[in-house]
Amino acid sequence: MNGQQRINISPGLEVDIVLKKDQRTGKLTRGIVKDILTNSPSHPHGIKVRLQDGQVGRVQYIVQNEKRGK
């Protein structure tokens, strides 16, 4: 599932994000969502989140829901 809709993302979810420094390469970083930083309901480049380890980036994929078969 992609990370363009804020309604699909919540704290505690496992996601793959692209950090600002990795936007050119598209390198993904996996982590657990701590805070949702984007206020709008959607964003074409992905909802911006802060992971539990403090890294900030835009959600590309929601990993947790894929494991549950949703």
RATA-V515282 format. One record per backbone hydrogen bond with DSSP energy under -1.0 kcal/mol. CO is the residue of the C=O (numbers start at 1). NH is the residue of the N-H. E is the energy in kcal/mol with one decimal. If there is no record, write none. Layout:
CO,NH,E / CO,NH,E
This chain:
1,62,-2.7 / 3,47,-3.0 / 4,43,-1.8 / 5,8,-1.3 / 6,9,-1.7 / 10,13,-1.7 / 13,33,-2.5 / 14,63,-1.7 / 14,64,-1.7 / 15,31,-2.3 / 16,60,-3.1 / 16,61,-1.6 / 17,29,-2.7 / 18,58,-1.9 / 19,22,-1.2 / 20,23,-1.4 / 22,26,-2.9 / 29,17,-2.9 / 31,15,-2.9 / 32,52,-2.2 / 33,12,-2.8 / 35,50,-2.7 / 41,6,-2.9 / 43,46,-1.5 / 47,59,-2.7 / 48,37,-2.6 / 48,38,-1.5 / 49,57,-1.9 / 50,34,-3.1 / 50,35,-1.9 / 51,54,-2.1 / 55,51,-3.1 / 57,49,-2.9 / 58,18,-1.9 / 61,16,-2.5 / 63,67,-1.4 / 64,68,-1.1 / 65,70,-2.3
